[in-house]
């Protein structure tokens, strides 16, 4: 029987919903990853734990979904090691 430490099938990359704008998109990288929302509703970014040591980062990628009313349904930005990828999930 698999324990919680042995089973990685339920491990998901973090995903957050925010009203995307150009300033937010340009500032996204794996050096700082979102960890939650502040009291004002804005994202809180913290350093990726092992990113500074040159080792494999603890968070390899994350997704930011666009919550803007004028955005296409399912539009998001995936932040990975080498690039930002925009997509629309259907």
C-alpha positions as CSV (number, residue, x, y, z in Angstrom):
1,X,0.0,0.0,0.0
2,X,1.4,3.4,-1.0
3,X,1.9,6.0,1.6
4,X,1.5,9.7,1.2
5,X,5.3,10.1,0.7
6,X,5.5,7.3,-1.8
7,X,2.5,8.3,-4.0
8,X,3.1,11.3,-6.3
9,X,0.0,10.7,-8.4
10,X,-1.9,13.4,-6.5
11,X,0.9,15.9,-6.6
12,X,-0.1,19.0,-8.6
13,X,1.7,22.1,-9.6
14,X,0.3,25.2,-8.0
15,X,-2.4,27.1,-10.0
16,X,-3.8,30.6,-9.1
17,X,-6.5,32.8,-10.6
18,X,-5.8,36.5,-11.0
19,X,-6.8,39.4,-13.3
20,X,-3.8,39.2,-15.7
21,X,-2.2,42.3,-17.1
22,X,1.1,43.0,-18.8
23,X,3.0,44.0,-15.6
24,X,2.1,40.7,-14.0
25,X,2.9,38.6,-17.1
26,X,6.4,40.2,-17.5
27,X,7.2,39.6,-13.9
28,X,6.5,35.9,-13.9
29,X,9.5,33.5,-13.5
30,X,10.4,30.4,-11.5
31,X,12.8,32.4,-9.3
32,X,9.7,33.6,-7.4
33,X,6.6,31.4,-7.3
34,X,3.1,32.4,-6.1
35,X,2.3,30.9,-2.7
36,X,-1.2,32.4,-2.0
37,X,-3.3,35.5,-1.8
38,X,-2.7,38.5,0.5
39,X,-5.5,40.2,2.4
40,X,-5.9,42.7,-0.5
41,X,-6.5,39.8,-2.9
42,X,-3.1,40.1,-4.7
43,X,-0.8,37.2,-5.3
44,X,2.1,36.7,-2.8
45,X,5.3,35.6,-4.4
46,X,8.1,33.8,-2.5
47,X,11.5,32.6,-3.7
48,X,11.5,29.1,-5.2
49,X,13.5,27.2,-2.4
50,X,16.2,25.5,-4.5
51,X,16.3,27.8,-7.4
52,X,19.2,29.9,-6.0
53,X,21.4,26.9,-5.4
54,X,21.4,25.8,-9.0
55,X,19.7,22.5,-8.2
56,X,16.4,21.2,-9.4
57,X,13.7,23.7,-8.2
58,X,11.1,22.3,-5.8
59,X,8.3,23.8,-8.1
60,X,9.1,23.1,-11.7
61,X,6.2,25.0,-13.2
62,X,3.0,26.7,-12.2
63,X,-0.2,28.1,-13.9
64,X,-1.9,31.4,-13.5
65,X,-5.4,31.5,-14.8
66,X,-6.9,34.8,-16.1
67,X,-10.0,35.8,-14.1
68,X,-10.8,38.9,-16.3
69,X,-14.4,39.0,-17.7
70,X,-13.1,39.8,-21.2
71,X,-10.6,37.0,-21.3
72,X,-11.5,33.8,-23.2
73,X,-12.8,31.0,-20.9
74,X,-9.9,28.8,-19.7
75,X,-7.1,31.3,-20.7
76,X,-4.0,30.9,-18.6
77,X,-0.2,31.3,-18.5
78,X,2.1,28.3,-17.7
79,X,5.4,29.3,-16.3
80,X,8.2,26.8,-16.8
81,X,12.0,26.8,-16.6
82,X,12.6,28.1,-20.1
83,X,9.5,29.9,-21.2
84,X,6.0,31.3,-20.6
85,X,3.2,29.5,-22.5
86,X,-0.3,30.9,-23.0
87,X,-3.1,28.5,-23.6
88,X,-6.9,28.2,-23.5
89,X,-8.3,25.1,-21.9
90,X,-11.6,23.9,-23.3
